[in-house]
Amino acid sequence: MKVAIITGANGGMGYEEAKEALLQGYHTIMACYCPSKSEARRQQMIEETGCTDVEIMGLDLSNLQSVRDFADQVKARFDHIDLLMNNAGTLETGFHRTVDGLERTVGVNYVGPYLLTRLLIPLMRKGSRIVNMSSCSFILGKLQFPAFFEKGRKGCWQRILVYSNSKLALTLFTLELAKRVKSKGITVNAADPGVVNTKIIHLQNKLLDPLADLFFRPLIRSPRHGADTAIRLMLDADKEGQTGTFCRSNKIVKLGDKYVHHKHMQTLWDETEKIVQNFLI
């Protein structure tokens, strides 16, 4: 049995990713923040694919104990994982802290997926794949410690810049983890979906959102189109062995040296380890 875990699988791109994994014969786990509200999506997926080997498991990436509990449940039931798609993310509209004291965007987009991945790697084997949903906005990112974890950035909270910082951290994690697990035959890659027509891009403004819908959404990618690069990294045979890459529109994007050898790469890893260490024991 092949096992795939897709976080945020009840949403636009996550749903498309989970559906493709199901069609490819994976026992598909929809890791969702609110399982009861996700059942309709699971039933929709079954109806659309004709496949029933899909289940929902609760996962709150903003709560590190929830991440640990989810991983423990997976370990108790499965002896291996073939695919982990870290798809879930948030673009907060204001400053919020998680129960662990992290800025919520950073917690959901980076620290939660970091911990989840670290906990599940022992179940992975040669040929297992990890795909992280990043964003081209990472180029706007700037990591400053400890402000990154506590407030998202130094200075006043700004929605897009904090989001960009979280995606820079996830991209750097992708590059570093790929090096650390390469000898085990596990691949780790990042996908950039582009600007996708999902709820996450709403501005939460009663005046601007209708105008954006009218003028810009016809030009924005559908969830299926946005998910395509990640799906190929997840499932395509010709991606076997490809690791440590950042991909957009199904092509590898060559990252500059300032990212490949980022000055905060090691610091980011070390500081994140300190935050999650009690949940790794």
C-alpha positions as CSV (number, residue, x, y, z in Angstrom):
1,M,0.0,0.0,0.0
2,K,1.3,3.4,-0.9
3,V,0.5,6.2,1.6
4,A,0.1,9.9,0.9
5,I,-0.5,12.7,3.3
6,I,-1.7,16.1,2.0
7,T,-2.2,18.9,4.5
8,G,-5.0,21.4,3.8
9,A,-6.6,18.8,1.5
10,N,-10.1,20.3,1.9
11,G,-9.0,23.5,0.3
12,G,-8.6,24.4,-3.4
13,M,-5.1,23.2,-4.3
14,G,-4.9,20.7,-1.5
15,Y,-8.1,19.1,-2.8
16,E,-6.7,18.7,-6.3
17,E,-3.4,17.3,-4.9
18,A,-5.3,14.7,-2.8
19,K,-7.5,13.8,-5.6
20,E,-4.6,13.1,-7.9
21,A,-2.9,11.0,-5.3
22,L,-6.1,9.0,-4.8
23,L,-6.4,8.4,-8.6
24,Q,-2.8,7.2,-8.6
25,G,-3.6,4.4,-6.1
26,Y,-2.4,6.0,-2.9
27,H,-4.1,5.5,0.4
28,T,-4.8,9.2,0.8
29,I,-4.9,11.0,4.1
30,M,-6.6,14.4,4.0
31,A,-4.9,16.2,7.0
32,C,-7.4,19.0,7.8
33,Y,-7.8,21.7,10.4
34,C,-11.5,20.9,10.9
35,P,-12.4,17.3,10.0
36,S,-16.1,17.6,10.5
37,K,-16.3,20.4,7.9
38,S,-14.1,18.4,5.5
39,E,-16.3,15.3,5.2
40,A,-18.3,16.9,2.3
41,R,-15.1,17.4,0.4
42,R,-14.1,13.8,1.0
43,Q,-17.4,12.6,-0.3
44,Q,-17.0,14.9,-3.3
45,M,-13.6,13.4,-4.0
46,I,-15.0,9.8,-3.9
47,E,-17.8,10.8,-6.3
48,E,-15.4,12.4,-8.7
49,T,-12.8,9.7,-8.7
50,G,-14.8,6.5,-8.0
51,C,-12.1,5.7,-5.4
52,T,-12.8,5.2,-1.7
53,D,-9.4,4.8,-0.2
54,V,-9.3,8.3,1.3
55,E,-9.7,9.4,4.9
56,I,-9.6,12.6,7.0
57,M,-7.4,13.1,10.0
58,G,-7.4,16.2,12.2
59,L,-4.3,18.5,12.1
60,D,-3.9,22.0,13.4
61,L,-0.5,23.3,12.2
62,S,-0.8,26.3,14.5
63,N,-0.6,24.0,17.5
64,L,2.6,22.0,17.9
65,Q,1.0,19.5,20.2
66,S,-1.6,18.8,17.6
67,V,1.2,18.2,15.1
68,R,2.8,15.7,17.4
69,D,-0.5,14.0,18.1
70,F,-1.2,13.7,14.4
71,A,2.3,12.2,13.7
72,D,1.8,9.7,16.6
73,Q,-1.5,8.5,15.1
74,V,0.2,8.1,11.7
75,K,3.1,6.1,13.3
76,A,0.7,3.9,15.2
77,R,-1.2,2.9,12.0
78,F,1.4,2.9,9.2
79,D,4.9,1.5,8.9
80,H,5.8,3.8,6.0
81,I,4.9,7.0,4.2
82,D,5.5,7.5,0.5
83,L,4.4,11.1,0.0
84,L,4.1,14.1,2.2
85,M,2.6,17.2,0.6
86,N,3.0,20.3,2.9
87,N,0.3,22.3,1.2
88,A,-1.7,24.0,4.0
89,G,-1.0,27.7,4.6
90,T,-2.4,31.0,5.8
91,L,-2.2,34.6,4.9
92,E,-3.3,36.3,8.1
93,T,-5.2,39.6,8.0
94,G,-3.9,40.7,11.4
95,F,-1.3,39.9,14.0
96,H,-2.1,36.7,16.0
97,R,-0.1,34.4,18.2
98,T,-0.4,30.7,18.4
99,V,-0.7,28.7,21.7
100,D,3.0,28.2,21.4
101,G,3.8,31.9,21.2
102,L,4.6,32.0,17.5
103,E,3.3,34.6,15.0
104,R,0.5,32.6,13.4
105,T,1.5,32.9,9.8
106,V,5.0,31.7,10.7
107,G,3.5,28.9,12.8
108,V,1.2,27.6,10.2
109,N,3.3,28.1,7.1
110,Y,6.7,27.1,8.4
111,V,7.1,25.8,12.0
112,G,4.2,23.4,11.9
113,P,5.2,21.9,8.5
114,Y,8.8,21.7,9.8
115,L,7.8,19.7,12.9
116,L,5.4,17.5,10.9
117,T,8.1,16.6,8.4
118,R,10.8,16.0,11.1
119,L,8.4,13.6,12.9
120,L,7.4,11.7,9.8
121,I,10.8,11.2,8.2
122,P,11.5,8.0,10.2
123,L,8.6,6.5,8.3
124,M,10.0,7.4,4.9
125,R,12.1,5.2,2.7
126,K,14.0,5.3,-0.5
127,G,11.7,6.8,-3.1
128,S,9.6,8.8,-0.6
129,R,8.8,12.3,-1.6
130,I,8.3,15.5,0.3
131,V,6.9,18.6,-1.5
132,N,6.6,22.0,0.2
133,M,4.2,24.6,-1.2
134,S,6.3,27.8,-1.3
135,S,5.7,31.0,-3.2
136,C,7.6,33.4,-5.4
137,S,7.0,36.0,-2.7
138,F,9.9,34.4,-0.8
139,I,12.2,36.9,-2.7
140,L,10.7,39.6,-0.5
141,G,11.6,37.7,2.7
142,K,14.0,38.7,5.3
143,L,14.8,36.7,8.4
144,Q,15.6,38.5,11.6
145,F,15.8,36.6,14.9
146,P,14.0,36.3,17.3
147,A,11.5,38.7,15.7
148,F,10.7,36.2,12.9
149,F,9.2,33.6,15.2
150,E,7.6,36.0,17.7
151,K,6.2,38.7,15.3
152,G,6.9,37.6,11.8
153,R,9.3,40.4,11.2
154,K,11.1,43.2,12.9
155,G,9.1,46.4,13.2
156,C,5.4,46.8,12.5
157,W,3.4,43.7,11.3
158,Q,2.7,43.7,7.6
159,R,0.7,41.0,6.1
160,I,2.5,40.3,2.8
161,L,6.0,40.7,4.2
162,V,5.3,38.3,7.1
163,Y,3.9,35.8,4.6
164,S,7.0,36.3,2.4
165,N,9.2,35.7,5.4
166,S,7.4,32.4,6.2
167,K,7.8,31.2,2.6
168,L,11.5,32.1,2.6
169,A,11.9,30.0,5.7
170,L,10.0,27.1,4.1
171,T,12.2,27.3,1.0
172,L,15.4,27.3,3.0
173,F,14.1,24.4,4.9
174,T,13.5,22.6,1.7
175,L,17.1,23.1,0.5
176,E,18.6,22.2,3.8
177,L,16.5,19.1,4.4
178,A,17.1,17.8,0.9
179,K,20.8,17.7,1.6
180,R,20.3,16.0,5.0
181,V,18.1,13.1,3.7
182,K,19.6,12.6,0.2
183,S,21.6,9.6,1.3
184,K,18.4,7.9,2.4
185,G,16.9,8.3,-1.1
186,I,14.2,10.7,0.1
187,T,13.6,13.7,-2.1
188,V,12.5,17.2,-1.0
189,N,11.3,19.9,-3.4
190,A,9.4,23.2,-3.3
191,A,6.6,24.2,-5.6
192,D,5.5,27.8,-6.5
193,P,1.8,27.7,-7.6
194,G,1.7,31.3,-8.8
195,V,-1.2,33.5,-7.9
196,V,-4.2,31.1,-7.5
197,N,-7.9,31.8,-7.2
198,T,-8.4,30.7,-3.6
199,K,-9.8,32.3,-0.5
200,I,-6.2,32.9,0.8
201,I,-5.8,35.9,-1.6
202,H,-8.8,37.8,-0.4
203,L,-7.9,41.2,0.9
204,Q,-10.7,41.1,3.5
205,N,-11.9,44.5,2.2
206,K,-15.6,44.9,1.3
207,L,-14.7,47.5,-1.4
208,L,-11.5,46.1,-2.9
209,D,-12.4,42.4,-3.0
210,P,-15.3,42.8,-5.5
211,L,-13.1,44.9,-7.8
212,A,-10.3,42.4,-7.6
213,D,-12.8,39.6,-8.5
214,L,-14.1,41.6,-11.5
215,F,-10.8,42.7,-13.0
216,F,-8.1,40.2,-11.9
217,R,-9.5,36.8,-11.1
218,P,-10.1,35.9,-14.7
219,L,-6.3,36.2,-15.1
220,I,-5.5,34.2,-12.0
221,R,-4.8,30.5,-12.1
222,S,-7.4,27.9,-11.1
223,P,-6.6,25.7,-8.1
224,R,-5.9,22.8,-10.4
225,H,-3.5,24.9,-12.5
226,G,-1.8,26.2,-9.4
227,A,-1.4,22.7,-8.0
228,D,0.0,21.2,-11.2
229,T,3.7,21.8,-10.4
230,A,3.3,20.3,-7.0
231,I,1.3,17.3,-8.4
232,R,4.1,16.6,-10.9
233,L,6.7,16.7,-8.1
234,M,4.5,14.4,-6.1
235,L,3.7,11.8,-8.7
236,D,5.5,12.0,-12.0
237,A,8.0,9.2,-12.7
238,D,10.5,11.6,-14.3
239,K,10.8,13.5,-11.1
240,E,12.2,10.5,-9.3
241,G,15.6,11.4,-7.8
242,Q,15.0,15.2,-8.3
243,T,15.7,16.9,-5.0
244,G,16.5,20.3,-3.5
245,T,14.8,22.2,-6.2
246,F,12.4,25.1,-6.4
247,C,9.9,24.7,-9.3
248,R,7.5,26.9,-11.0
249,S,5.2,26.1,-14.0
250,N,6.8,22.6,-14.0
251,K,10.3,23.9,-14.5
252,I,13.2,24.2,-12.1
253,V,14.0,27.7,-11.1
254,K,17.7,28.3,-10.6
255,L,18.0,30.0,-7.2
256,G,20.8,32.5,-6.6
257,D,23.7,31.8,-4.3
258,K,22.3,34.1,-1.7
259,Y,19.5,31.5,-1.3
260,V,21.4,28.3,-1.9
261,H,24.0,29.4,0.7
262,H,21.8,31.8,2.7
263,K,23.5,33.5,5.5
264,H,20.8,32.4,8.0
265,M,20.3,28.9,6.7
266,Q,22.0,27.2,9.7
267,T,20.7,29.7,12.2
268,L,17.1,29.1,11.0
269,W,17.5,25.4,11.4
270,D,19.1,25.7,14.8
271,E,16.5,28.2,16.2
272,T,13.6,26.1,14.8
273,E,15.0,23.0,16.5
274,K,15.0,24.8,19.8
275,I,11.3,25.7,19.4
276,V,10.2,22.1,18.4
277,Q,12.7,20.1,20.5
278,N,10.2,19.1,23.2
279,F,7.9,17.7,20.6
280,L,10.6,15.6,18.9
281,I,11.4,13.6,22.1
